[in-house]
Amino acid sequence: MKLIRYCFLFLFFNALANTCIAQSRIISGTIVDAVTKEPIPFVAISIKNNFSGTAANESGFYQLNVTNENDNDSLQFSFLGYSRKVVLIKSLSTNDSIFLDRNDFQLSEIVVRPNPPTFYIKEALKSVKKNYPKTPFETQAYFRQIFKENNSYITCNESVFKSYYPNFQDTVKNQHQLLLYRKIDDVKKLAFMQEERDKRNKKYEKKNAKKNEGKPAPSLIPEDEKADIYDNFGGPENVLRSSNITKNDNSFLDSTQFNDYEYSFAPSTTFENRELIVIDFKSKGKVDNVKSAGKIYIDASSDAFVKVEQNGVFYLPFLYKPILAVYGLSIGKPAYSITIEYQEQDNLWYPKQIHYSINAELEKSHWFEPDEHATFNVESLFLVNAIKTKGATSVPEAKRFTARKKMELQVKNDVNLNWSQVNTLK
């Protein structure tokens, strides 16, 4: 829930693998349902004998950099409810269509189980220590952030992080190193309340000019310490915090708050030839100012959380409403969605993909002018491209990423990585 509140406050207050590739080529295509021919979004794609890969985007399109050394290897396409497909890399080119078959295990009826849904959630929570890594590991991941106003890009940036996890089950902080960063240059200026903000800034500069002997007033926060709020919504740490099942603050996974939710079984499905127990949940009312619903996917054999989907609406606390009214502001109930997915290696589960978005409508009332309306969308995607479980190295303190500074000032590309070597989402 902290991530949801963080996204909401961002909107509100602003309204006010170390790989050197010698020879490589790009393979690409669209992944579709074999029967309906509809694209399948966010399908996991990995090189079979090299624990690296990418994922399809929202439209089922994927693009992957492979080396000549990978030609005799295979690509694996995996998605919940579908049979895994393995294709020889050297047989793939560009604009290939990959057809996935729905798994025979996908049931149309609910499996009758001997215990209630909350029993299986509790068993999964008890099994966290055996299902998730306690020894250090390292990932290389693609990170994308988007901020839109009225469906126009205010900012869109993408980056690559090396991340070091000392202990996924401990409270010790993870370490991140920003290897690559870039953003779309052709973006628009935030329009909502722009005129009012310009007036306020001019008033501030005029008021403080005398204090600075006629020089322009300094920023409220020194530029070298200020994170660009349009380019950095907190970096990967804020997103990854929500993925760590051992440190989660999701009330629907808290046994002391089970009475606040309704749980029921959904049709079982499969992933990587594993039976998954699927549990639907829905809050009975507002829990921490949020009404939410979603699905929990649990591996039936290991009791591991494989995927968690959550969506809902954030309700503005009552005490905020009079403050907004004074400034003529109103905000619609922000809707959000969060998807967290894990991947298995050597009988342990590691973070694979985290995707969240939040949408909100804001309005500014004026006495003698037309009211202002704006719809905002914030979206972040963290996609692990490679995992290193042996020989993981920590990030030197001088190279560690912090959300307090601008992203472009923190690039420490000591492995000579370039964008042509990175599996990005188009």
SULMOPE-V9881 format. One record per residue. N is the residue number from 1. RES is the residue in one small letter. PSI is psi in whole degrees, -180 to 180 (* if undefined). D_FIRST is the distance of its C-alpha to the first C-alpha in whole Angstrom. Layout:
N,RES,PSI,D_FIRST + N,RES,PSI,D_FIRST
This chain:
1,m,-25,0 + 2,k,-39,4 + 3,l,-40,5 + 4,i,-47,5 + 5,r,-38,6 + 6,y,-46,9 + 7,c,-43,10 + 8,f,-47,11 + 9,l,-34,12 + 10,f,-47,14 + 11,l,-43,16 + 12,f,-53,17 + 13,f,-19,18 + 14,n,-18,20 + 15,a,-39,21 + 16,l,*,23 + 17,a,67,31 + 18,n,54,34 + 19,t,133,36 + 20,c,114,39 + 21,i,122,40 + 22,a,-53,44 + 23,q,127,44 + 24,s,164,42 + 25,r,164,41 + 26,i,130,39 + 27,i,147,38 + 28,s,170,36 + 29,g,-174,36 + 30,t,135,34 + 31,i,125,32 + 32,v,160,33 + 33,d,130,33 + 34,a,-26,37 + 35,v,-54,38 + 36,t,-19,36 + 37,k,16,36 + 38,e,141,33 + 39,p,147,31 + 40,i,116,28 + 41,p,151,25 + 42,f,36,23 + 43,v,135,26 + 44,a,132,26 + 45,i,126,29 + 46,s,150,31 + 47,i,126,34 + 48,k,-49,35 + 49,n,18,37 + 50,n,107,35 + 51,f,71,31 + 52,s,166,30 + 53,g,-152,29 + 54,t,-157,27 + 55,a,158,26 + 56,a,156,27 + 57,n,-166,25 + 58,e,-23,24 + 59,s,12,28 + 60,g,4,29 + 61,f,140,31 + 62,y,156,31 + 63,q,133,33 + 64,l,134,34 + 65,n,127,36 + 66,v,152,38 + 67,t,169,41 + 68,n,-21,45 + 69,e,-19,44 + 70,n,-6,41 + 71,d,-34,44 + 72,n,3,45 + 73,d,-177,41 + 74,s,155,39 + 75,l,139,36 + 76,q,130,33 + 77,f,120,31 + 78,s,137,29 + 79,f,144,26 + 80,l,130,25 + 81,g,-3,28 + 82,y,152,30 + 83,s,138,33 + 84,r,138,33 + 85,k,134,35 + 86,v,126,37 + 87,v,134,39 + 88,l,130,42 + 89,i,-41,41 + 90,k,-10,44 + 91,s,-5,45 + 92,l,151,42 + 93,s,-132,42 + 94,t,151,41 + 95,n,31,40 + 96,d,149,40 + 97,s,129,38 + 98,i,121,36 + 99,f,125,37 + 100,l,136,34 + 101,d,137,35 + 102,r,138,33 + 103,n,142,33 + 104,d,-23,36 + 105,f,-13,33 + 106,q,112,31 + 107,l,147,32 + 108,s,-11,32 + 109,e,157,32 + 110,i,134,30 + 111,v,131,31 + 112,v,117,32 + 113,r,153,30 + 114,p,-15,31 + 115,n,160,28 + 116,p,164,25 + 117,p,-38,22 + 118,t,-24,20 + 119,f,-44,23 + 120,y,-30,22 + 121,i,-44,18 + 122,k,-41,20 + 123,e,-38,22 + 124,a,-38,20 + 125,l,-38,18 + 126,k,-28,22 + 127,s,5,23 + 128,v,-42,20 + 129,k,-32,23 + 130,k,-14,25 + 131,n,-16,23 + 132,y,150,22 + 133,p,142,24 + 134,k,-18,24 + 135,t,155,27 + 136,p,143,27 + 137,f,168,26 + 138,e,144,26 + 139,t,156,25 + 140,q,126,26 + 141,a,149,23 + 142,y,135,24 + 143,f,126,21 + 144,r,137,21 + 145,q,136,19 + 146,i,137,20 + 147,f,120,20 + 148,k,146,22 + 149,e,122,24 + 150,n,43,26 + 151,n,12,26 + 152,s,139,27 + 153,y,122,26 + 154,i,-40,25 + 155,t,151,25 + 156,c,116,24 + 157,n,157,24 + 158,e,152,25 + 159,s,169,25 + 160,v,130,26 + 161,f,139,24 + 162,k,129,26 + 163,s,138,23 + 164,y,127,24 + 165,y,103,22 + 166,p,-41,24 + 167,n,110,22 + 168,f,-17,19 + 169,q,8,19 + 170,d,171,20 + 171,t,-2,18 + 172,v,141,20 + 173,k,139,19 + 174,n,159,20 + 175,q,137,22 + 176,h,142,23 + 177,q,124,26 + 178,l,113,26 + 179,l,-41,29 + 180,l,151,29 + 181,y,137,28 + 182,r,158,29 + 183,k,158,28 + 184,i,127,30 + 185,d,-32,32 + 186,d,74,33 + 187,v,162,30 + 188,k,159,30 + 189,k,143,30 + 190,l,122,27 + 191,a,-31,29 + 192,f,121,27 + 193,m,25,28 + 194,q,-43,30 + 195,e,-43,34 + 196,e,-38,32 + 197,r,-36,30 + 198,d,-42,34 + 199,k,-42,36 + 200,r,-39,33 + 201,n,-41,34 + 202,k,-40,37 + 203,k,-40,38 + 204,y,-44,36 + 205,e,-42,38 + 206,k,-40,41 + 207,k,-34,40 + 208,n,0,40 + 209,a,-43,43 + 210,k,-36,45 + 211,k,-23,43 + 212,n,23,43 + 213,e,44,47 + 214,g,-7,46 + 215,k,156,44 + 216,p,145,41 + 217,a,139,38 + 218,p,160,35 + 219,s,154,32 + 220,l,-29,30 + 221,i,131,28 + 222,p,138,31 + 223,e,-37,31 + 224,d,-9,31 + 225,e,-5,28 + 226,k,127,26 + 227,a,141,23 + 228,d,110,24 + 229,i,-21,21 + 230,y,-15,22 + 231,d,-11,23 + 232,n,107,20 + 233,f,25,16 + 234,g,-7,15 + 235,g,-174,17 + 236,p,-27,16 + 237,e,-41,15 + 238,n,-37,12 + 239,v,-44,11 + 240,l,-28,13 + 241,r,-34,11 + 242,s,-18,8 + 243,s,-18,12 + 244,n,104,13 + 245,i,-22,13 + 246,t,-16,15 + 247,k,16,12 + 248,n,151,9 + 249,d,26,6 + 250,n,118,6 + 251,s,-27,8 + 252,f,-9,10 + 253,l,12,12 + 254,d,115,12 + 255,s,-26,16 + 256,t,-11,16 + 257,q,15,14 + 258,f,-31,16 + 259,n,-14,17 + 260,d,-3,15 + 261,y,158,15 + 262,e,132,18 + 263,y,142,19 + 264,s,157,22 + 265,f,138,23 + 266,a,169,24 + 267,p,136,27 + 268,s,160,27 + 269,t,-172,27 + 270,t,160,28 + 271,f,124,27 + 272,e,45,30 + 273,n,23,32 + 274,r,139,29 + 275,e,131,29 + 276,l,129,25 + 277,i,128,24 + 278,v,126,21 + 279,i,124,19 + 280,d,143,18 + 281,f,153,15 + 282,k,131,15 + 283,s,141,13 + 284,k,-26,16 + 285,g,-153,15 + 286,k,130,12 + 287,v,114,10 + 288,d,44,8 + 289,n,21,10 + 290,v,136,8 + 291,k,124,11 + 292,s,163,10 + 293,a,164,13 + 294,g,-165,14 + 295,k,146,16 + 296,i,125,16 + 297,y,121,19 + 298,i,129,21 + 299,d,121,24 + 300,a,-28,27 + 301,s,-36,29 + 302,s,-7,26 + 303,d,31,23 + 304,a,143,21 + 305,f,121,18 + 306,v,-36,19 + 307,k,144,17 + 308,v,125,13 + 309,e,133,13 + 310,q,136,10 + 311,n,157,11 + 312,g,-165,11 + 313,v,135,11 + 314,f,129,10 + 315,y,127,13 + 316,l,126,14 + 317,p,143,14 + 318,f,-36,18 + 319,l,-22,19 + 320,y,-28,18 + 321,k,-45,21 + 322,p,-35,24 + 323,i,-44,23 + 324,l,-40,23 + 325,a,-37,26 + 326,v,-37,28 + 327,y,8,27 + 328,g,23,28 + 329,l,146,24 + 330,s,151,22 + 331,i,132,19 + 332,g,162,19 + 333,k,114,15 + 334,p,132,13 + 335,a,141,13 + 336,y,161,11 + 337,s,142,11 + 338,i,131,10 + 339,t,128,13 + 340,i,127,13 + 341,e,143,17 + 342,y,162,19 + 343,q,150,23 + 344,e,135,26 + 345,q,127,28 + 346,d,44,31 + 347,n,17,29 + 348,l,154,26 + 349,w,130,22 + 350,y,157,21 + 351,p,138,19 + 352,k,-52,20 + 353,q,135,18 + 354,i,126,15 + 355,h,128,14 + 356,y,152,12 + 357,s,155,13 + 358,i,138,13 + 359,n,138,16 + 360,a,148,17 + 361,e,130,20 + 362,l,149,22 + 363,e,137,25 + 364,k,120,27 + 365,s,140,30 + 366,h,148,34 + 367,w,-47,37 + 368,f,10,39 + 369,e,161,38 + 370,p,144,36 + 371,d,154,32 + 372,e,138,30 + 373,h,144,27 + 374,a,141,25 + 375,t,126,22 + 376,f,146,20 + 377,n,128,18 + 378,v,132,16 + 379,e,138,16 + 380,s,144,16 + 381,l,127,17 + 382,f,116,18 + 383,l,115,21 + 384,v,121,23 + 385,n,-26,26 + 386,a,146,28 + 387,i,137,27 + 388,k,111,30 + 389,t,-13,30 + 390,k,136,33 + 391,g,25,34 + 392,a,138,30 + 393,t,142,31 + 394,s,163,29 + 395,v,123,28 + 396,p,144,31 + 397,e,-36,29 + 398,a,-17,31 + 399,k,1,30 + 400,r,137,26 + 401,f,143,24 + 402,t,143,22 + 403,a,-6,19 + 404,r,-11,22 + 405,k,160,25 + 406,k,143,25 + 407,m,-43,25 + 408,e,-17,29 + 409,l,-2,30 + 410,q,12,28 + 411,v,123,30 + 412,k,78,32 + 413,n,74,33 + 414,d,4,35 + 415,v,7,36 + 416,n,40,37 + 417,l,145,35 + 418,n,164,35 + 419,w,-25,33 + 420,s,-16,36 + 421,q,0,35 + 422,v,138,31 + 423,n,103,30 + 424,t,167,28 + 425,l,126,27 + 426,k,*,29
